[in-house]
Amino acid sequence: MLFAQYYIECLSQASYLVGDPAAGEAVVVDPRRDVAEYLADARAAGVRIVGIINTHFHADFVSGHLELAEATGAWIGYGEAAAVEFPVRHLRDGERLTLGDVVLEIMATPGHTPESISVVVWEHAGDEIPYGVLTGDALFIGDVGRPDLLASLGASAEQLGAQLHDSIQHRLMSLPDPVRVFPAHGAGSACGKNLSTERSSTIGEQRRDNYACRPMSEPEFVALVSADQPAAPPYFHHDAVLNRHNREQRRLDATIAPLDDAAIAAALATGAVVLDARPPAEFAAGHLVGALNVGADGRLAETAGMVLDAEDRIVVMAPAGLEQEVALRLARIGFDRVVGYVPAPEAWLGDRPEGETERSSRLTVADLDAAVAGGNLQLVDLRNPGERAAGTISGASEIPLAELSRRGDELDLAAPIVVYCAGGWRSSAGASLLRRRGARDVSDLLGGYEAWAGSHGPTV
């Protein structure tokens, strides 16, 4: 059997290539939008990709089913409840797909979304125990898919929670303990709150260790899995809808072009946003006024989707050699309106006239203590509920970064603001967003809450 997992750290997203080399056929499950790696690996293994299965309508990235179908002629499969604009093969609960000696059995596991399915993989048709199960966003390692995302588009969290209880407790937990579990996401994804860094497990391990897999009543389950979920990035709704549509495809050889001074000036004059993907320290040392800082050294795609809008025209400013990578990460969440990139950012910024660039204020813990003592300070905790459970700084407003763009009016932009996150990376993005929105005096905390707690001890 051919079985390969593909994992991208920026989105904590996993996809799979499964097939039978002897029969020369394979299926890709939950593909990302840049599909060249699947095509290359299929060629190397001597298999033809005959099918593409999406376990559900993904909200956190744009699936590559259209690109892969265009390149291979493969059918696109979804669960029976899926309604889409493109030709689709509706996969029934219990349906078995044969790839030579390898069998894929469809298991309806709604709850994260109404159309969610899992794919049970049998290495040999006659095996007594399956090789594994691809659980999509129904079952994670250490967690289950949240039932409250906008990806449901019409179904309530209570309805989906009840479905998820049945999918987890009665369907997936009915599989034998040795069956391997391969989810669509790992730690860091906003599709759950307690995802493990492990990329696979077994049903037996999840039955023993996963808080949501213990036997419990439906109300208890729904309350437990719904509590303290991270704020969903604004782009989730955009992607959940886009994945249903017959959207524009991304070319396999897609690149963005360097811009000269005239092109940059024209783009900015017509409302384009500069996404500065340099590390926060470099951004703080000098950047274009109004630029948004989301470093390429972190979760760029998801975080960019928190501070940018999908309709924004974007000029990329990135460390040398990472310009195309930044554009690719944006394309993975459907942010395709990239105008081009600024070559040699430091040199370009150094040539700007006075008033076009600025430095960022970043405070040490001692600086923050002095500012708090001085009064008239708005302190904002950008972390998610699960992170704040371990402690927070007294007096801080709780506005997760994913909600800052729509809740900015809760702050007085004319008064001093200090934002912080866990370690200082997200706070640079949040501070840059507030500056772009007109904040006159905004700083972020170096080292974040970890640095503050290391000096003061945690405050619950």
N, C-alpha and C positions, 0 to 999 in steps of 0.2 A: 504493500500500500504506500502511496505517496501522501504524506501528511506534513504540511509546513505551516508554521505560524509566523505572521508578519506583525511586528509591533512598532509603533511610532510613539516615542516618549512625549512629544509635544502635545498630543491629544490623549495619551494613554489608551490608544486604540489598537485592537487586534483584529486581524483578518486571517483567512485560512485558504489554503489550496489543498484539496483532497481529491484523490483519484487512484486509478489502477494503471500503472505503467504498462502492464501486459496487455490490457485492453486499449490503451492509448487514449483514455478519456479522464477528464477531471472537472471539478466544479470549484468555483471561488465563492467564499461566503464572506459577506460584509466587506466588500472591497473599498479601499480609499480611492480618491479621484485620480491620483497619478498611478497608472496601472502598468507601467513598463516593467516593473519587477515581476509581476505575475506572468506576463507574457514571456519574459526571458527565462524564468524558471520552468514554465511549462514546456518551452522549446527544448531546454536542456534535459528535461525528464522524458521527452518524447511523447508528451500527451497533448491532446487537443482540449481546450476549455469549451465544454459543451453547454454549461449552465452557470448562472450567477444567482446566488440566493442572498437576499437581504432578510435578516431575522426580524426586522421591523423598520419603520420609518425613523431613521436616525435623526436626532436633533442637534448633535454636537459636531457633526461633520457632513459634508456632501459626499454621498456614496458614489463610487465609480462605476455603477452598473451600466450607465449609458455609454461611457467611454469603452468599457470592456466588451460590451455587446457589439459596438461598432467595429472593434478591432478583431473580433472572433466569430461573430454571427451567432453567439450563444443566446439561449433563452434567458429571460429574467424571471425569477421566482419570488413570490411573496406569499404570506399567509392568506387564507380565504377572505379575511375581512378587509384586505387592502384594496383601495380604489385609487387608480393612477391614470395618467394621461397617455401612457405609452403601452405597447403590447406587453402583456404579462402572463405568466403561467401561475395560476392560483394553486397553491400546494395545500392539499387536504390533510387534516389530522390523521395520522396513521399511514399516509401514502409512503411507499418505498421506491426510491430512485436507485437504479442499478447502474454501476460503473464497473463493468467486468465482474470481478468477484467482490468488489466493495459495494456496500449497500448504505444508502442514506435514508433514514426513516424520519419523517416529519412529525414533530410533537407540538401541538398547539399549546403555547404557554403565555396567554395574555395576562396583562396586569401592568407592566411598564407602559405598554400601549395596547390597544385592542387587537391589533393584527400580529402581535409578537408570536414567533415560533422558535423552537429549538430544533437542532438537527442531531439525531442520534447516529453515530458512525459505527458501522459494523465492518471490521477488517475483512471478514469472510462471511459469506451469506449463511453458512451453517453454524456460526459461532453461537454458544449459549449466552455469553455475556458480551455486550457491545464494547468496542474499543474506547469510545468516549462520547461526549455530548457537547455540541457547540451551543451554548446557552444564550448567546446574544446579550441583551441587557436584562434578562429575567433573573439569572443567578450569577453573581460575581463570586470571586474568592473573598470570603469574609463578609459578604453583604448581598443584597438583592436590589434589583432595579427600583428606583423610586416611582411611585404611582401618581405623582402630582405635577409632572412636567407638562408644558403646553403642547408637547408632541401629541398628547391625546386628542386635542382639537375637538372638544365636544363632550367627551366622557369625563365624569367627575372623578376626583381622587378617591372618593369612597367606593364608587363602582369598580374602578381599576384595582383598588386595594383588595377588594373581595376576590376579584379574579386572580390577582397575584398570589393570594393566600392559597387558593386551590392549585395554581400552577406549581408553587414551591412545595407545599406540604403534601399534596396528593399525587402530583405528576412526577416532578423531577426527583423528589425523595423516594419515589417508588422504584427507581433504578437501583441496581445492585451496588454495593459499596465500592468495588474495584473500578467502576466506570470513571474514566478521567473527565474532568470538567475543564472546558476551554471557553472562557467568556469573551465578550467583545471589548471589555475595558478593564483597566487596572487602576492602581492608586493614583489619585490626582484628578480623576474624572468627576465632573459635577453630576453624573448620572446616578450617584450613590454617595453615601457619607462615610463608609468604613471599608473601602476597598483595599485589598492587600497588594503589596508589591509583587507577590508571587503571580506568575502568569498562567499557571494551571494547578489543578488539585485533583481530588477524587470526590465522588459522592459521599463516601464514608467520612472523609475528613470534614466536609462541609456539614454533614449531619451532626458531627461531634463539636465543631468549632464555630460554626456560623450562627450568630445570635438569632437570625431570622429563620433558621432551619430547624430549630427546636420545636417539638409539638406544642401548639398553642391555639387558642380560639381565634376566630376571624377578627373580632374587635380588638383583641390584644395585639394581634399581628399588625393590623392596619395602624394602630396607634404607635406601635414600636417603630415600624419602618418609615412612618411619616414624620417623626419627630426629628428636629435639628438637622434638616437637610440643607445643604449649601444653596446659596442663592443661584438661580439659573441665569447664565449670561443672556443678554438680550437677543443675541443672534440665534439662540436655540429655536425660537418660533420661525424665523426666516428659513433655517435649514430644514426644519421638519416639513414645511410647506414645499420648499424647493425640491426635496427628494420625491415628492409626488408628481412633479411636473416634467414635461418633456423639455427640459432646460437646454441652454447652450452647452456644448461639450468642450472640455479642455483638450487642446491638441497635445499629443505626446511630446512634441518638440517646443512647447510654449516657453517663451522667455520674455523678460522685460528689457527695455533698451536704456542705455545711459542718456541723460538729458544734459543739454548745454544750458548756459545761463539764461538764454532767451526762453527756452522751453520751460525751465523751472519757474521763471518769473510769470510766464503766461498761465501756467497751471495754478500757481498761487493766486494770481489775480482773479481767476474764475472760480475760486473756492476750494481748490484741492487742499487736502490735509497732509502734512508731513508726518509720517510714521518713522520716528527715530529709533532704530533697533540697536543702537549702541548700548553698552552696559550703563547702568544708572550713574556710576561715578563719572564716566566720560560725558554723559548727557548733562550732569550737574555742572561740569566745568565750563560748558558753553553750548548753547543750542539755539535754533531759530525760535523766535517768539511765536507761540501758538502751536509748537510741535508737540506731539504726543510721544511719550517714551514707553516702549514695550521692548525690552531687550531680547535679542535673538538667543541669549544664553539661558532662557527660561521657557515657560509655557506661552510662547508668543501667540499662537493661533487663538487659543481660548481667551487670553487676556486682551488681544486686539479686538475680539468680538465683544468685549465689555466696554471699551472706550471709543470704538469707531462704530459707524453705522454702515450697513451693507451697501447703501447707495453712495457712500463717500467716494470721491475720486482721491486716490492715494499716491503720494510721492514717497518712495522708500529712501531712507537714509540708513545705511547699514555698514558694519565693518567690511573692509575690502574682502571680496570673495564670497560674501554671504548674501548678496543682493538677490540672486535667483532663488536661494533657499527661503528667504523671507517672503518673496512673491508666491512661492509654492505653498508655504504654510497658510498664507492668506487664501489662496485658491481652495485649499482643503476645506475651508469653512464657507466657501461661496463668495468671498470678497474679491471679485474679479476686476474691479475698476482701478487697476494700478496703472498710472500714467507712465512711470519709468522710475529710474533711480538717480540719485546724486552721486557722481563719481568723486572720490577723494573728499569725504565729508569735512574733515578737519581743515583742509586747505580752503574749501569752499566757504566754510563758516568764517575763517579768518579774513576772507576778502569782503565780508558783508559790511556795509556802512553802519555807523553807530546808531543804535536804536532797533536794529533788526535782530540782534542776538541778545541773550541774557544768560545769567547763571542761575542755578537753583539753590535754594536754601535747604540744607540737610543738617539736622540737629543731632548732637550726641545726647546721651541720657542726661548728662549734667546740664547741657543747654536747655533740654526740655524741663528739667526741674526748676531752673531759673525762670523760664517762661511761664510755667504754671504758677509759681510764686508771685509773679507780676500781675496775674489776673487778666481778665478780658481775653481769654484764649479758648478757642473751640478745638477740642481734641476729638478726633474721629478714628474709630477702630474699623479698619477695612476687612477684617477677617470674617470667616463664616461662623455660624453658631457652634459647630462642633469644636472649632479652635478656641472660641471664647470660653468654652466650658472649663478649661484648665485655668482660667484667670484673665483679667483685663485690668486696664488702668482706671482707677477711680475717676468718675466724671466724664468718661469718654462716651460720645454718641456712637451707636452701633449702626453703621451703614456699610454692608459688604460692598466690595469693589464692583461686583456685578450689578448692584443697584444704584451706584453713585450717579450715573448719568441721568437717571430719572428722579433721584431724590436730592439733587444738588440744591434745590430751592429751600431745603430744610436748614441750610447754612447761610450765614451772613457773609457774603463774599467780600464785603468791605472791611471785615474784622479779621484778625489773625487766625489762621487755621494750621493745625499740625495733624497730619494723618500718619497712621502706622499700620503695619501688617505683621506677619510673623517674623520675617527676617530682613525686610527692607527692600525687596524687589518689587512687589506689587504696589508699595506705597509710592514709589517714584512714578509709576503709571497713574495712580490716583491723583497725586499732586499735579502732574502735568495736565490732566483732564480739568481739574479745578482752575488752573491758570488759564487754560484755553477758554473756559467759561467766564473768565473775568475776575477771578480771585486776586486781590491786591497783595496779600501777604500770606503765602502758603508754604509750609515746610513739610518735610517728611523725616521720620525718625531713623537714623542710622542703626542697623541691626534689629530694628523692629521690636516687638514685644519680648522676644528672646533676650535682647540686650537689656531691656528695662527690668525684666524679671530677674536677670542675673545680678543686677545691682540692688534691687529693692525686695526681691522675693515676690511670688505671685500674689495678686489680689483677686479674690473671687467675688 
